[in-house]
């Protein structure tokens, strides 16, 4: 169950999302807090492993609240990376140390043999996507009701509500960014009875819509056809229709005729 503190934060965030109370000072505070926290640590007495561990700890705590509510400007994200990078290599103002490994390589996951430090931009998008996912899968929270009412949140089989509008607040625009870049591309359908799954447009069989494999134009009417419309009980898929639009044998795609 959610704590009262979590529910209070989410409701406050929802109101902020609707009232547009976001300004540059918010970002400046994040950079200042991160800088002062790392500057207060006696880096010269720490090993490289110690500095890496502390960097992960600080990055995983201080910017999280702000990163969960809005997409920070690229300049702010670059500054966060710069602060972390300087601390790891022992650099300070007026005393820049040589960086022995590229930052992009350091930020690769441990599974690839690197250090697993998070790039600020990727962390920002991931946190926004996490909140977006909760919006789609929570139905009784006050913050969800506020957002669904104010921004007319729709269903995943019709993503027109994710089209950017000029009247959106910065925070809602940021949450939608997380949905579009992380959540939506990862969605896939379980076919079930095929009533809701669009055969050509939804990712239900492959990691891309079947329309991407078509070598001919699919009519507007056919594009919206549901999977159940091309299935006959006892006979299977209506291959004579499906194969008109496929650029490769349906058996290779994953269709079975029975």
C-alpha positions in Angstrom: 0.0 0.0 0.0 1.1 3.6 -0.6 2.2 5.6 2.4 0.4 8.9 3.3 3.6 10.8 2.4 3.7 9.3 -1.1 0.0 10.0 -1.7 0.5 13.6 -0.5 3.4 14.1 -2.8 1.6 12.7 -5.8 -1.5 14.9 -5.2 0.8 18.0 -4.8 2.6 17.0 -8.0 -0.7 16.7 -9.9 -1.8 20.1 -8.8 1.6 21.5 -9.8 1.2 19.8 -13.2 -2.0 21.7 -13.8 -1.0 25.1 -12.4 2.4 25.4 -14.2 4.4 26.5 -11.1 7.8 25.5 -12.5 10.7 28.0 -12.8 14.5 28.0 -13.4 15.2 28.2 -9.7 14.0 24.6 -9.4 16.9 23.4 -11.6 19.4 25.7 -10.0 18.6 24.2 -6.6 19.2 20.7 -7.9 22.7 21.6 -9.2 23.5 23.5 -6.0 22.5 20.7 -3.7 24.5 18.1 -5.7 27.6 20.3 -5.9 27.5 21.2 -2.2 26.9 17.5 -1.2 29.9 16.2 -3.2 32.1 19.2 -2.4 31.6 18.5 1.3 33.1 15.1 1.0 36.9 14.9 1.4 37.6 13.5 -2.0 41.4 13.5 -1.6 41.1 10.9 1.1 38.9 8.6 -1.0 39.9 5.9 -3.4 38.5 5.9 -6.9 36.1 3.1 -5.8 34.9 5.2 -2.9 34.3 8.2 -5.1 32.3 6.1 -7.5 30.2 4.6 -4.8 29.4 8.0 -3.3 28.6 9.5 -6.7 26.1 6.7 -7.3 24.5 7.3 -3.9 24.2 11.1 -4.3 23.0 10.9 -7.8 20.4 8.3 -6.8 18.9 10.6 -4.1 19.3 14.3 -4.5 17.9 14.9 -8.1 15.2 12.2 -8.0 12.3 14.3 -6.8 12.8 17.0 -9.5 13.7 14.5 -12.2 10.4 12.7 -11.5 8.3 15.8 -12.1 9.8 17.5 -15.2 12.2 17.0 -18.1 15.3 19.1 -17.1 16.9 21.2 -19.8 19.9 19.6 -21.6 22.2 22.2 -20.1 21.1 21.2 -16.5 21.5 17.5 -17.3 25.0 18.1 -18.8 25.9 20.1 -15.6 24.8 17.3 -13.4 27.0 14.9 -15.4 29.9 17.3 -15.3 29.7 17.6 -11.4 29.6 13.8 -11.0 32.4 13.3 -13.6 34.7 15.8 -11.8 34.1 14.2 -8.4 35.0 10.7 -9.7 38.3 11.8 -11.2 39.2 14.1 -8.3 39.0 17.3 -10.2 38.2 20.6 -8.4 38.0 24.2 -9.3 41.4 25.2 -10.7 42.7 21.7 -10.5 41.4 19.6 -13.3 42.5 16.0 -13.3 42.9 13.9 -16.4 39.8 11.7 -17.2 41.2 8.3 -18.1 38.0 6.8 -19.5 35.2 8.4 -21.5 32.0 9.3 -19.6 29.8 7.4 -22.0 31.8 4.2 -21.3 31.7 4.7 -17.6 27.9 5.0 -17.7 27.4 1.7 -19.5 25.9 -1.1 -17.3 27.9 -3.4 -15.1 26.7 -6.3 -17.2 28.9 -4.8 -20.0 31.9 -4.6 -17.7 31.6 -0.9 -16.9 30.7 1.1 -13.8 26.9 1.5 -14.2 26.7 5.2 -13.3 23.5 6.6 -14.7 23.6 9.4 -17.3 21.4 12.3 -16.0 19.3 12.4 -19.2 18.5 8.6 -19.1 17.7 8.8 -15.4 15.4 11.7 -16.0 13.5 10.0 -18.8 13.3 6.7 -16.8 11.8 8.5 -13.7 9.2 10.3 -15.9 8.3 7.0 -17.6 7.9 5.3 -14.2 5.4 8.0 -13.1 3.6 7.7 -16.5 3.3 3.9 -16.0 1.8 4.4 -12.6 -0.7 6.9 -14.1 -1.8 4.2 -16.6 -2.1 1.5 -14.0 -3.5 3.3 -11.0 -7.2 4.1 -10.9 -8.0 5.1 -7.3 -5.4 7.8 -6.5 -6.4 11.4 -6.1 -3.5 12.5 -8.3 -4.6 10.1 -11.1 -8.1 11.4 -11.0 -6.9 15.0 -11.3 -4.7 14.3 -14.3 -7.2 12.1 -16.0 -9.8 14.8 -15.7 -7.6 17.7 -16.7 -5.8 16.1 -19.6 -8.4 13.6 -20.8 -6.1 10.6 -20.5 -7.2 7.9 -22.9 -6.6 4.2 -23.5 -3.5 2.6 -25.0 -5.2 1.4 -28.1 -5.8 5.1 -29.1 -2.7 7.2 -28.4 -4.1 10.4 -29.8 -4.2 11.9 -26.3 -0.4 11.8 -26.3 -0.2 14.3 -29.2 1.5 17.5 -27.8 -0.7 20.5 -27.3 0.5 24.1 -26.8 -1.7 24.5 -23.7 0.1 21.7 -21.8 2.0 22.6 -18.7 5.8 21.8 -18.6 5.3 19.0 -16.1 2.5 17.2 -18.0 4.5 17.6 -21.2 7.4 16.0 -19.5 5.4 13.0 -18.3 4.1 12.5 -21.8 7.7 12.5 -23.0 8.5 9.7 -20.7 5.5 7.7 -21.9 6.3 8.3 -25.6 10.0 7.5 -25.4 9.9 4.5 -23.0 6.5 3.1 -22.2 4.8 3.2 -25.6 7.6 1.6 -27.6 7.8 -1.2 -25.1 4.1 -2.0 -25.2 2.9 -5.3 -26.6 -0.5 -6.9 -26.8 -1.6 -10.3 -25.6 -4.0 -11.4 -28.3 -6.8 -12.9 -26.2 -10.0 -12.9 -28.2 -8.7 -10.3 -30.6 -11.5 -7.8 -30.0 -9.2 -4.9 -29.2 -6.0 -5.8 -31.1 -5.6 -4.1 -34.4 -3.9 -6.7 -36.6 -1.8 -4.3 -38.7 -1.1 -1.4 -36.2 -0.5 -3.0 -32.8 2.7 -4.9 -31.7 1.0 -8.2 -30.9 3.0 -10.6 -33.0 6.4 -9.0 -33.6 8.4 -6.1 -32.1 6.9 -3.9 -34.7 3.5 -3.4 -36.4 2.8 -5.9 -39.2 2.1 -2.9 -41.4 5.8 -2.2 -41.4 6.3 -5.5 -43.3 3.8 -4.7 -46.0 5.0 -3.9 -49.5 1.7 -2.4 -50.6 -0.4 0.4 -49.2 -3.0 -0.8 -46.7 -6.3 0.9 -47.0 -7.5 3.0 -44.1 -10.3 0.6 -43.5 -8.0 -2.5 -43.5 -5.5 -0.8 -41.1 -8.1 -0.6 -38.4 -9.2 -4.2 -38.8 -9.2 -6.2 -35.5 -7.4 -9.5 -35.2 -10.7 -11.3 -34.6 -12.1 -10.0 -37.9 -9.5 -12.1 -39.9 -9.9 -15.2 -37.8 -12.5 -17.9 -38.5 -13.3 -20.4 -35.7 -12.5 -23.9 -36.9 -10.6 -22.6 -39.9 -8.0 -20.2 -38.5 -6.5 -17.1 -40.1 -7.9 -15.8 -43.4 -4.6 -16.2 -45.1 -5.9 -15.3 -48.6 -6.5 -11.8 -47.2 -3.5 -11.4 -45.0 -1.0 -12.6 -47.6 -2.1 -9.8 -50.0 -0.3 -7.4 -47.8 2.7 -9.3 -46.5 6.2 -9.0 -48.0 7.3 -12.4 -46.7 5.7 -15.8 -46.1 3.2 -15.6 -43.3 4.7 -18.8 -41.7 8.0 -16.9 -41.2 6.2 -14.1 -39.5 4.5 -16.4 -37.0 1.1 -16.9 -38.5 -0.3 -20.4 -38.4 -3.2 -21.4 -40.6 -4.9 -23.5 -38.0 
